[in-house]
Amino acid sequence: MTAFIDNDIRRGIVDIFNHEENVAHLFLFDNIPPKKLRRAIRTYAATLNENSPIIFLYDGSAFGSGGAGFILTPDRLFYKDLVSEGHTAVCDITEITFSPHASPEASLMVKANAGNFQIGVWDLEGSRGAATLRILHKTINLLNNNQGNIAASAAVRAIDCPSCGARYAGNVRVCEYCGLPV
């Protein structure tokens, strides 16, 4: 079953993102550049279900190709850096911290029930790293606090807005985001 993000959760994530300043290389929902996303999926998220909504992509590659970084979906965090790659269930993540002085790049340290790992992040230092960490941490908390809603929504037939791509469950006639008929 593919996870689904209802509009309340989506709005909550957008609010989290919009309340941060100095965010770099982090792309949310429909603002993810398609070329970066294709490269990220091909490079480190090949097991991603093609119907799974992508919440955001952090492009941690040195030259902006999307070949390293992380992808967050409602149920998985996929990651790749210079030395490691993998994925973990969002519900297994217990803590995320940021180390701006790890070598050779800054790192996000992730504690999960299945084991701890770190994600090296390029060009994240000081306030950029802190903003990215806060967004990731708050979004994962929001997802984990709403896992029941996400799972229940997955069982409902989804309708996508043909104009902006917003996803709705059940009968919706007009998109809340762009105002066009669904």
N, C-alpha and C positions, 0 to 999 in steps of 0.2 A: 504494500500500500504506500502510495506517495504522500508525503506530508504536504499540507496545504496551510497557507497563512491567511487567516481571515482579516478583514479590513481593520478591526480594532488593533490587532497585533501589528499589522503593517504600519498603521498610523503611529503606534507607540515606538516602533523602530525608527521611523522617519523623524519623530520628535527627538529621540536620543541623538541621532545623527546631526540634526539641525541645531542642537544646543551646544555643540562643540565648535571650537575655533581652531584654526591652524591644523586642519586635517589634510594629509597629503597621501596620494596614491590609493585612497580607499573609495571604491565606487559602489553605490547603493542601487539595488533593484534594477530599474530600467535605464539607469545611467552607466551601467557597466559597458565599456567599449566591447563590441562583439569580437573584434580581433584578439584582444587580450583574453577574453573569456574562452574563446576556442583554444588558444594556446595553453591556458591554464588547465583546462579540462584534458586536453591531449597529453600534457606533461605530467600532471600529478593528480588528476581527479577523474581518471578514465572509468572508474566504477560508479561515478555519479549517475543516478537515474535521470534520463533525459527530461522527464516530467517534473523533477524536483525543482521547486522555486529556489532561486539563488538570492540570498539576502544581500550579501556583499562580497566583493572581491578586493583583496588588498594586493596590489602589484608590488612585490618585494624584489623584483628583478632590477639589476643595476642599470639597464638601459631601457626600461619600460616596456618590455616585450610580453609580460604576463607569465613568463616561464617559471617564476618563483613567487612565493607569497602564501596567501591562504584564501580559501573560499568557505563561506559559511552558508549552510542551508538550515532549514528548521530542525533537522535531525543529525547533521554531520558537520564536522570541521575538517576540511582537507587542507594539507599544508605541504610546502616544499621550500627548502633553503639550500645552501651550498652543500650541506652534508647529510641531510635527512629528508624523508618525505613519508607521508602516511595520512591516516584519518582516524578520527575518534568520534564516538557518539556524543552529541551535545549534552545529553542527560548524564553522561559519565564525568563531565568536567566539574571539578570541585573548586578550583582556584586558578586564577591567571595573574601573573605578576610581570612587571616590565623591568628589564635590566639594561639601562642605556650604555653600560660600559663593557658589555661582553665582547669578546674578541672573536673574529674580526669585525663583527657587526653587532648592533643591539639585538636583544632577544626578548621574545615573549616566552615565559616559562609557564607551562600548562600542567596542572596536577589533575589527573583523571583516575577513576577507579581502576582502569586497566593498566595504569602506569604513567609515569611522568615523562614529559618530553619538552624540548625547547624548539622554538621556531626563530631562526635568525631573520632579522628584518633589516633591509637596506634602507638607508636614509631616514631612519626614525630615531631622532634624538630629542631630548628635552621635552618641550611641550607637544611636539608632533607625536612622539611615542606615547606620552601620557594620554593624549586625546584618543589615539587609536585604541589603547588599552581600555579606556573608559567605555568607548563605544562597544568594543567586543564584549567586555565584562557585563555591561548593562543589558546588551542584546541577548546574551546567553542566559542571564538571569530571567529576563522576560520570557524567553522561549521555554525555559525549564519550569517556570511558574504557570505556564499555559499549555503544557504538554497534553493535558486532557482535551482542551479545546482544539489543538492542532490535530490530534489523532481522530477526534470525532468529525472534524471538518474534512478529513481525508476521505471519509466514507461517503460524503455528499458530492454529487456531481458538480464539478467546477465549471464556471462560465467565465471566459476571458473577454475583456473589452477589446473589440477589434481595433480601436484607435490607440489606446495607451497601454494595453496589456494588463491592466488591473484585474485581479482574479476575484470572483464572487462565488459564493455557494448559494444554490437554490435559484429562485425566480427573482431576477433583478431586471428592471427595464432601462434605467439610466445610470451611467457610470458616475460615481461620486467624485472622481478625480478630474475627468475631462468634460463631463456633462453631456456626452453623446449617448445615443441609444445603444444598448448592449444586445 
